[in-house]
């Protein structure tokens, strides 16, 4: 994890990076390697995290231990499962298992 004060970058299983920005901060600017256009967000968003069917019960247990309510849980017609909950800023988060999407 990299924490720069106004954002953090989290390693996702050595395959991806999840960038999380603090609400109210505008990001971007000139760097030695190039210019990053200004960006930021307002309002709530939706982020999904992949997990396996085998690991999903452990995530549900952890949510319960942290007193984070599950808003919805269902199995898609394609066989994957989604579990929806919110972070402290009201963003909708989701754990999803394989077979939710044709590509996952």
N, CA, C and O atoms as a GROMACS GRO file, in nm:
protein
  416
    1UNK      N    1   0.084  -0.118   0.000
    1UNK     CA    2   0.000   0.000   0.000
    1UNK      C    3   0.089   0.124   0.000
    1UNK      O    4   0.188   0.132   0.072
    2UNK      N    5   0.051   0.219  -0.081
    2UNK     CA    6   0.114   0.350  -0.083
    2UNK      C    7   0.012   0.450  -0.033
    2UNK      O    8  -0.100   0.455  -0.084
    3UNK      N    9   0.047   0.531   0.067
    3UNK     CA   10  -0.044   0.631   0.121
    3UNK      C   11   0.021   0.767   0.104
    3UNK      O   12   0.122   0.797   0.167
    4UNK      N   13  -0.037   0.849   0.019
    4UNK     CA   14   0.018   0.982  -0.012
    4UNK      C   15  -0.057   1.094   0.059
    4UNK      O   16  -0.039   1.210   0.024
    5UNK      N   17  -0.140   1.063   0.159
    5UNK     CA   18  -0.214   1.166   0.230
    5UNK      C   19  -0.352   1.192   0.173
    5UNK      O   20  -0.450   1.191   0.246
    6UNK      N   21  -0.361   1.217   0.041
    6UNK     CA   22  -0.490   1.244  -0.022
    6UNK      C   23  -0.539   1.127  -0.106
    6UNK      O   24  -0.650   1.129  -0.158
    7UNK      N   25  -0.455   1.024  -0.120
    7UNK     CA   26  -0.498   0.901  -0.185
    7UNK      C   27  -0.409   0.787  -0.139
    7UNK      O   28  -0.301   0.810  -0.084
    8UNK      N   29  -0.455   0.665  -0.160
    8UNK     CA   30  -0.370   0.549  -0.136
    8UNK      C   31  -0.384   0.453  -0.252
    8UNK      O   32  -0.488   0.448  -0.318
    9UNK      N   33  -0.280   0.377  -0.276
    9UNK     CA   34  -0.279   0.277  -0.383
    9UNK      C   35  -0.262   0.140  -0.318
    9UNK      O   36  -0.166   0.116  -0.245
   10UNK      N   37  -0.356   0.051  -0.345
   10UNK     CA   38  -0.354  -0.082  -0.285
   10UNK      C   39  -0.324  -0.186  -0.391
   10UNK      O   40  -0.384  -0.184  -0.499
   11UNK      N   41  -0.233  -0.277  -0.361
   11UNK     CA   42  -0.204  -0.389  -0.448
   11UNK      C   43  -0.320  -0.488  -0.440
   11UNK      O   44  -0.368  -0.519  -0.331
   12UNK      N   45  -0.365  -0.536  -0.554
   12UNK     CA   46  -0.473  -0.634  -0.558
   12UNK      C   47  -0.416  -0.763  -0.616
   12UNK      O   48  -0.411  -0.783  -0.737
   13UNK      N   49  -0.376  -0.851  -0.526
   13UNK     CA   50  -0.327  -0.985  -0.561
   13UNK      C   51  -0.213  -0.983  -0.662
   13UNK      O   52  -0.197  -1.078  -0.739
   14UNK      N   53  -0.133  -0.876  -0.663
   14UNK     CA   54  -0.021  -0.869  -0.755
   14UNK      C   55  -0.061  -0.855  -0.901
   14UNK      O   56   0.024  -0.864  -0.990
   15UNK      N   57  -0.193  -0.833  -0.928
   15UNK     CA   58  -0.241  -0.825  -1.066
   15UNK      C   59  -0.299  -0.690  -1.102
   15UNK      O   60  -0.305  -0.654  -1.220
   16UNK      N   61  -0.342  -0.614  -1.001
   16UNK     CA   62  -0.408  -0.487  -1.026
   16UNK      C   63  -0.374  -0.389  -0.915
   16UNK      O   64  -0.313  -0.425  -0.814
   17UNK      N   65  -0.414  -0.265  -0.935
   17UNK     CA   66  -0.398  -0.162  -0.833
   17UNK      C   67  -0.532  -0.094  -0.815
   17UNK      O   68  -0.599  -0.060  -0.912
   18UNK      N   69  -0.571  -0.073  -0.690
   18UNK     CA   70  -0.692   0.001  -0.658
   18UNK      C   71  -0.649   0.134  -0.599
   18UNK      O   72  -0.582   0.138  -0.496
   19UNK      N   73  -0.688   0.243  -0.665
   19UNK     CA   74  -0.658   0.377  -0.616
   19UNK      C   75  -0.781   0.429  -0.543
   19UNK      O   76  -0.892   0.425  -0.596
   20UNK      N   77  -0.761   0.478  -0.421
   20UNK     CA   78  -0.870   0.535  -0.342
   20UNK      C   79  -0.832   0.678  -0.310
   20UNK      O   80  -0.727   0.704  -0.252
   21UNK      N   81  -0.919   0.773  -0.349
   21UNK     CA   82  -0.893   0.915  -0.330
   21UNK      C   83  -0.981   0.970  -0.219
   21UNK      O   84  -1.096   0.928  -0.204
   22UNK      N   85  -0.928   1.063  -0.141
   22UNK     CA   86  -1.005   1.129  -0.035
   22UNK      C   87  -1.109   1.220  -0.099
   22UNK      O   88  -1.081   1.291  -0.196
   23UNK      N   89  -1.228   1.218  -0.043
   23UNK     CA   90  -1.336   1.301  -0.093
   23UNK      C   91  -1.297   1.448  -0.080
   23UNK      O   92  -1.237   1.489   0.019
   24UNK      N   93  -1.332   1.527  -0.181
   24UNK     CA   94  -1.307   1.670  -0.177
   24UNK      C   95  -1.172   1.713  -0.232
   24UNK      O   96  -1.144   1.832  -0.241
   25UNK      N   97  -1.087   1.618  -0.269
   25UNK     CA   98  -0.956   1.652  -0.325
   25UNK      C   99  -0.959   1.639  -0.476
   25UNK      O  100  -1.010   1.541  -0.529
   26UNK      N  101  -0.904   1.736  -0.545
   26UNK     CA  102  -0.888   1.729  -0.690
   26UNK      C  103  -0.749   1.674  -0.716
   26UNK      O  104  -0.653   1.713  -0.649
   27UNK      N  105  -0.737   1.584  -0.812
   27UNK     CA  106  -0.610   1.519  -0.840
   27UNK      C  107  -0.565   1.549  -0.981
   27UNK      O  108  -0.646   1.582  -1.068
   28UNK      N  109  -0.438   1.537  -1.004
   28UNK     CA  110  -0.380   1.561  -1.135
   28UNK      C  111  -0.267   1.662  -1.123
   28UNK      O  112  -0.238   1.713  -1.015
   29UNK      N  113  -0.205   1.690  -1.236
   29UNK     CA  114  -0.097   1.789  -1.237
   29UNK      C  115   0.019   1.744  -1.323
   29UNK      O  116   0.021   1.635  -1.379
   30UNK      N  117   0.115   1.832  -1.332
   30UNK     CA  118   0.233   1.806  -1.414
   30UNK      C  119   0.332   1.723  -1.336
   30UNK      O  120   0.360   1.750  -1.219
   31UNK      N  121   0.386   1.622  -1.402
   31UNK     CA  122   0.490   1.538  -1.344
   31UNK      C  123   0.608   1.538  -1.441
   31UNK      O  124   0.592   1.583  -1.555
   32UNK      N  125   0.722   1.491  -1.400
   32UNK     CA  126   0.839   1.486  -1.488
   32UNK      C  127   0.812   1.401  -1.612
   32UNK      O  128   0.866   1.428  -1.718
   33UNK      N  129   0.728   1.299  -1.598
   33UNK     CA  130   0.701   1.208  -1.710
   33UNK      C  131   0.582   1.250  -1.795
   33UNK      O  132   0.559   1.192  -1.900
   34UNK      N  133   0.506   1.350  -1.752
   34UNK     CA  134   0.390   1.394  -1.829
   34UNK      C  135   0.284   1.457  -1.740
   34UNK      O  136   0.302   1.470  -1.619
   35UNK      N  137   0.174   1.498  -1.802
   35UNK     CA  138   0.066   1.566  -1.732
   35UNK      C  139  -0.050   1.470  -1.707
   35UNK      O  140  -0.098   1.405  -1.799
   36UNK      N  141  -0.094   1.463  -1.582
   36UNK     CA  142  -0.214   1.387  -1.548
   36UNK      C  143  -0.330   1.486  -1.546
   36UNK      O  144  -0.327   1.582  -1.470
   37UNK      N  145  -0.434   1.465  -1.630
   37UNK     CA  146  -0.547   1.557  -1.631
   37UNK      C  147  -0.617   1.561  -1.495
   37UNK      O  148  -0.619   1.461  -1.424
   38UNK      N  149  -0.676   1.676  -1.459
   38UNK     CA  150  -0.747   1.685  -1.332
   38UNK      C  151  -0.861   1.584  -1.325
   38UNK      O  152  -0.932   1.562  -1.424
   39UNK      N  153  -0.877   1.524  -1.210
   39UNK     CA  154  -0.987   1.430  -1.191
   39UNK      C  155  -1.021   1.421  -1.043
   39UNK      O  156  -0.941   1.458  -0.956
   40UNK      N  157  -1.136   1.374  -1.017
   40UNK     CA  158  -1.188   1.357  -0.883
   40UNK      C  159  -1.334   1.319  -0.897
   40UNK      O  160  -1.386   1.314  -1.008
   41UNK      N  161  -1.397   1.293  -0.789
   41UNK     CA  162  -1.536   1.251  -0.799
   41UNK      C  163  -1.620   1.313  -0.689
   41UNK      O  164  -1.569   1.352  -0.584
   42UNK      N  165  -1.746   1.321  -0.716
   42UNK     CA  166  -1.842   1.363  -0.616
   42UNK      C  167  -1.955   1.262  -0.616
   42UNK      O  168  -1.977   1.191  -0.714
   43UNK      N  169  -2.026   1.257  -0.507
   43UNK     CA  170  -2.136   1.162  -0.498
   43UNK      C  171  -2.086   1.022  -0.469
   43UNK      O  172  -1.967   1.001  -0.446
   44UNK      N  173  -2.177   0.928  -0.472
   44UNK     CA  174  -2.140   0.790  -0.443
   44UNK      C  175  -2.106   0.716  -0.570
   44UNK      O  176  -2.146   0.756  -0.680
   45UNK      N  177  -2.031   0.608  -0.556
   45UNK     CA  178  -1.994   0.525  -0.670
   45UNK      C  179  -2.011   0.379  -0.631
   45UNK      O  180  -2.049   0.347  -0.519
   46UNK      N  181  -1.982   0.291  -0.725
   46UNK     CA  182  -1.994   0.147  -0.705
   46UNK      C  183  -1.862   0.083  -0.744
   46UNK      O  184  -1.811   0.106  -0.853
   47UNK      N  185  -1.809   0.002  -0.654
   47UNK     CA  186  -1.684  -0.070  -0.679
   47UNK      C  187  -1.707  -0.216  -0.647
   47UNK      O  188  -1.761  -0.248  -0.540
   48UNK      N  189  -1.667  -0.305  -0.737
   48UNK     CA  190  -1.678  -0.448  -0.714
   48UNK      C  191  -1.542  -0.511  -0.694
   48UNK      O  192  -1.446  -0.474  -0.761
   49UNK      N  193  -1.534  -0.606  -0.602
   49UNK     CA  194  -1.411  -0.680  -0.573
   49UNK      C  195  -1.434  -0.828  -0.600
   49UNK      O  196  -1.528  -0.887  -0.548
   50UNK      N  197  -1.348  -0.887  -0.681
   50UNK     CA  198  -1.361  -1.028  -0.710
   50UNK      C  199  -1.314  -1.112  -0.591
   50UNK      O  200  -1.220  -1.076  -0.522
   51UNK      N  201  -1.382  -1.222  -0.570
   51UNK     CA  202  -1.344  -1.319  -0.468
   51UNK      C  203  -1.389  -1.456  -0.517
   51UNK      O  204  -1.459  -1.466  -0.618
   52UNK      N  205  -1.350  -1.559  -0.448
   52UNK     CA  206  -1.392  -1.694  -0.485
   52UNK      C  207  -1.514  -1.734  -0.404
   52UNK      O  208  -1.542  -1.676  -0.300
   53UNK      N  209  -1.586  -1.834  -0.452
   53UNK     CA  210  -1.698  -1.889  -0.375
   53UNK      C  211  -1.649  -1.938  -0.240
   53UNK      O  212  -1.718  -1.921  -0.139
   54UNK      N  213  -1.531  -1.999  -0.236
   54UNK     CA  214  -1.477  -2.053  -0.111
   54UNK      C  215  -1.445  -1.942  -0.010
   54UNK      O  216  -1.460  -1.963   0.110
   55UNK      N  217  -1.401  -1.824  -0.058
   55UNK     CA  218  -1.364  -1.715   0.032
   55UNK      C  219  -1.480  -1.624   0.071
   55UNK      O  220  -1.469  -1.547   0.167
   56UNK      N  221  -1.591  -1.632  -0.001
   56UNK     CA  222  -1.703  -1.542   0.024
   56UNK      C  223  -1.756  -1.551   0.168
   56UNK      O  224  -1.782  -1.447   0.228
   57UNK      N  225  -1.774  -1.670   0.227
   57UNK     CA  226  -1.823  -1.675   0.366
   57UNK      C  227  -1.730  -1.603   0.464
   57UNK      O  228  -1.779  -1.542   0.560
   58UNK      N  229  -1.600  -1.608   0.443
   58UNK     CA  230  -1.507  -1.538   0.532
   58UNK      C  231  -1.525  -1.387   0.521
   58UNK      O  232  -1.518  -1.316   0.621
   59UNK      N  233  -1.550  -1.337   0.400
   59UNK     CA  234  -1.575  -1.194   0.382
   59UNK      C  235  -1.705  -1.154   0.451
   59UNK      O  236  -1.712  -1.049   0.514
   60UNK      N  237  -1.807  -1.238   0.440
   60UNK     CA  238  -1.934  -1.208   0.506
   60UNK      C  239  -1.918  -1.207   0.658
   60UNK      O  240  -1.977  -1.124   0.727
   61UNK      N  241  -1.837  -1.298   0.710
   61UNK     CA  242  -1.808  -1.301   0.854
   61UNK      C  243  -1.736  -1.174   0.896
   61UNK      O  244  -1.769  -1.115   0.999
   62UNK      N  245  -1.639  -1.132   0.817
   62UNK     CA  246  -1.565  -1.010   0.849
   62UNK      C  247  -1.657  -0.888   0.848
   62UNK      O  248  -1.647  -0.803   0.937
   63UNK      N  249  -1.746  -0.878   0.752
   63UNK     CA  250  -1.842  -0.767   0.749
   63UNK      C  251  -1.927  -0.767   0.875
   63UNK      O  252  -1.950  -0.662   0.935
   64UNK      N  253  -1.974  -0.884   0.916
   64UNK     CA  254  -2.055  -0.894   1.038
   64UNK      C  255  -1.974  -0.854   1.162
   64UNK      O  256  -2.026  -0.786   1.249
   65UNK      N  257  -1.848  -0.896   1.169
   65UNK     CA  258  -1.763  -0.859   1.283
   65UNK      C  259  -1.743  -0.709   1.291
   65UNK      O  260  -1.730  -0.654   1.400
   66UNK      N  261  -1.740  -0.642   1.177
   66UNK     CA  262  -1.722  -0.497   1.172
   66UNK      C  263  -1.854  -0.422   1.177
   66UNK      O  264  -1.857  -0.300   1.164
   67UNK      N  265  -1.964  -0.496   1.197
   67UNK     CA  266  -2.099  -0.438   1.202
   67UNK      C  267  -2.136  -0.362   1.075
   67UNK      O  268  -2.200  -0.257   1.080
   68UNK      N  269  -2.093  -0.416   0.962
   68UNK     CA  270  -2.127  -0.358   0.832
   68UNK      C  271  -2.242  -0.439   0.774
   68UNK      O  272  -2.225  -0.556   0.741
   69UNK      N  273  -2.360  -0.376   0.761
   69UNK     CA  274  -2.473  -0.453   0.711
   69UNK      C  275  -2.462  -0.488   0.562
   69UNK      O  276  -2.414  -0.407   0.482
   70UNK      N  277  -2.506  -0.606   0.528
   70UNK     CA  278  -2.517  -0.648   0.389
   70UNK      C  279  -2.651  -0.597   0.339
   70UNK      O  280  -2.755  -0.630   0.396
   71UNK      N  281  -2.650  -0.518   0.231
   71UNK     CA  282  -2.773  -0.463   0.176
   71UNK      C  283  -2.846  -0.562   0.087
   71UNK      O  284  -2.969  -0.563   0.081
   72UNK      N  285  -2.770  -0.646   0.018
   72UNK     CA  286  -2.830  -0.741  -0.072
   72UNK      C  287  -2.730  -0.852  -0.101
   72UNK      O  288  -2.610  -0.829  -0.109
   73UNK      N  289  -2.784  -0.974  -0.117
   73UNK     CA  290  -2.702  -1.088  -0.158
   73UNK      C  291  -2.790  -1.175  -0.246
   73UNK      O  292  -2.903  -1.208  -0.210
   74UNK      N  293  -2.736  -1.213  -0.363
   74UNK     CA  294  -2.812  -1.303  -0.449
   74UNK      C  295  -2.717  -1.375  -0.543
   74UNK      O  296  -2.601  -1.336  -0.561
   75UNK      N  297  -2.767  -1.482  -0.602
   75UNK     CA  298  -2.694  -1.558  -0.703
   75UNK      C  299  -2.752  -1.524  -0.839
   75UNK      O  300  -2.873  -1.532  -0.860
   76UNK      N  301  -2.665  -1.486  -0.930
   76UNK     CA  302  -2.704  -1.449  -1.066
   76UNK      C  303  -2.748  -1.574  -1.143
   76UNK      O  304  -2.710  -1.685  -1.107
   77UNK      N  305  -2.829  -1.558  -1.249
   77UNK     CA  306  -2.869  -1.673  -1.330
   77UNK      C  307  -2.750  -1.749  -1.389
   77UNK      O  308  -2.760  -1.868  -1.418
   78UNK      N  309  -2.638  -1.679  -1.406
   78UNK     CA  310  -2.518  -1.742  -1.461
   78UNK      C  311  -2.437  -1.818  -1.356
   78UNK      O  312  -2.339  -1.885  -1.390
   79UNK      N  313  -2.478  -1.810  -1.227
   79UNK     CA  314  -2.415  -1.889  -1.122
   79UNK      C  315  -2.328  -1.813  -1.026
   79UNK      O  316  -2.295  -1.866  -0.920
   80UNK      N  317  -2.288  -1.690  -1.057
   80UNK     CA  318  -2.205  -1.611  -0.966
   80UNK      C  319  -2.289  -1.548  -0.855
   80UNK      O  320  -2.411  -1.535  -0.868
   81UNK      N  321  -2.223  -1.511  -0.747
   81UNK     CA  322  -2.291  -1.450  -0.632
   81UNK      C  323  -2.239  -1.309  -0.611
   81UNK      O  324  -2.119  -1.284  -0.625
   82UNK      N  325  -2.330  -1.217  -0.576
   82UNK     CA  326  -2.295  -1.080  -0.541
   82UNK      C  327  -2.340  -1.051  -0.399
   82UNK      O  328  -2.450  -1.089  -0.359
   83UNK      N  329  -2.253  -0.984  -0.322
   83UNK     CA  330  -2.285  -0.936  -0.188
   83UNK      C  331  -2.258  -0.786  -0.187
   83UNK      O  332  -2.145  -0.743  -0.212
   84UNK      N  333  -2.361  -0.706  -0.158
   84UNK     CA  334  -2.352  -0.561  -0.163
   84UNK      C  335  -2.354  -0.502  -0.022
   84UNK      O  336  -2.431  -0.547   0.064
   85UNK      N  337  -2.269  -0.401   0.001
   85UNK     CA  338  -2.261  -0.331   0.129
   85UNK      C  339  -2.209  -0.192   0.102
   85UNK      O  340  -2.172  -0.161  -0.011
   86UNK      N  341  -2.205  -0.106   0.204
   86UNK     CA  342  -2.159   0.033   0.185
   86UNK      C  343  -2.038   0.063   0.272
   86UNK      O  344  -2.023   0.008   0.381
   87UNK      N  345  -1.953   0.153   0.222
   87UNK     CA  346  -1.841   0.202   0.303
   87UNK      C  347  -1.890   0.323   0.384
   87UNK      O  348  -2.004   0.366   0.366
   88UNK      N  349  -1.806   0.377   0.472
   88UNK     CA  350  -1.851   0.490   0.556
   88UNK      C  351  -1.895   0.614   0.479
   88UNK      O  352  -1.971   0.694   0.532
   89UNK      N  353  -1.848   0.632   0.354
   89UNK     CA  354  -1.890   0.746   0.274
   89UNK      C  355  -2.013   0.717   0.190
   89UNK      O  356  -2.056   0.803   0.112
   90UNK      N  357  -2.072   0.599   0.204
   90UNK     CA  358  -2.194   0.565   0.132
   90UNK      C  359  -2.174   0.502  -0.004
   90UNK      O  360  -2.272   0.479  -0.075
   91UNK      N  361  -2.049   0.474  -0.043
   91UNK     CA  362  -2.025   0.408  -0.171
   91UNK      C  363  -2.073   0.264  -0.164
   91UNK      O  364  -2.056   0.197  -0.063
   92UNK      N  365  -2.134   0.218  -0.272
   92UNK     CA  366  -2.180   0.081  -0.280
   92UNK      C  367  -2.063  -0.008  -0.319
   92UNK      O  368  -2.003   0.009  -0.425
   93UNK      N  369  -2.031  -0.104  -0.233
   93UNK     CA  370  -1.923  -0.199  -0.259
   93UNK      C  371  -1.984  -0.337  -0.280
   93UNK      O  372  -2.093  -0.366  -0.231
   94UNK      N  373  -1.912  -0.419  -0.354
   94UNK     CA  374  -1.966  -0.551  -0.388
   94UNK      C  375  -1.853  -0.652  -0.390
   94UNK      O  376  -1.746  -0.627  -0.445
   95UNK      N  377  -1.877  -0.766  -0.329
   95UNK     CA  378  -1.793  -0.884  -0.350
   95UNK      C  379  -1.866  -0.967  -0.454
   95UNK      O  380  -1.985  -0.993  -0.441
   96UNK      N  381  -1.793  -1.009  -0.558
   96UNK     CA  382  -1.856  -1.091  -0.660
   96UNK      C  383  -1.768  -1.209  -0.694
   96UNK      O  384  -1.646  -1.199  -0.702
   97UNK      N  385  -1.833  -1.322  -0.715
   97UNK     CA  386  -1.762  -1.446  -0.745
   97UNK      C  387  -1.767  -1.472  -0.895
   97UNK      O  388  -1.845  -1.410  -0.966
   98UNK      N  389  -1.683  -1.563  -0.944
   98UNK     CA  390  -1.687  -1.596  -1.086
   98UNK      C  391  -1.827  -1.634  -1.133
   98UNK      O  392  -1.908  -1.686  -1.056
   99UNK      N  393  -1.853  -1.608  -1.259
   99UNK     CA  394  -1.979  -1.636  -1.329
   99UNK      C  395  -2.082  -1.526  -1.310
   99UNK      O  396  -2.200  -1.546  -1.343
  100UNK      N  397  -2.042  -1.408  -1.258
  100UNK     CA  398  -2.133  -1.294  -1.256
  100UNK      C  399  -2.137  -1.231  -1.395
  100UNK      O  400  -2.244  -1.197  -1.445
  101UNK      N  401  -2.021  -1.216  -1.457
  101UNK     CA  402  -2.008  -1.155  -1.589
  101UNK      C  403  -1.954  -1.259  -1.687
  101UNK      O  404  -1.886  -1.354  -1.644
  102UNK      N  405  -1.981  -1.244  -1.816
  102UNK     CA  406  -1.926  -1.338  -1.913
  102UNK      C  407  -1.773  -1.341  -1.912
  102UNK      O  408  -1.713  -1.445  -1.942
  103UNK      N  409  -1.709  -1.230  -1.877
  103UNK     CA  410  -1.563  -1.224  -1.874
  103UNK      C  411  -1.504  -1.260  -1.738
  103UNK      O  412  -1.382  -1.270  -1.724
  104UNK      N  413  -1.592  -1.281  -1.638
  104UNK     CA  414  -1.543  -1.318  -1.506
  104UNK      C  415  -1.640  -1.416  -1.445
  104UNK      O  416  -1.619  -1.461  -1.332
   0.00000   0.00000   0.00000
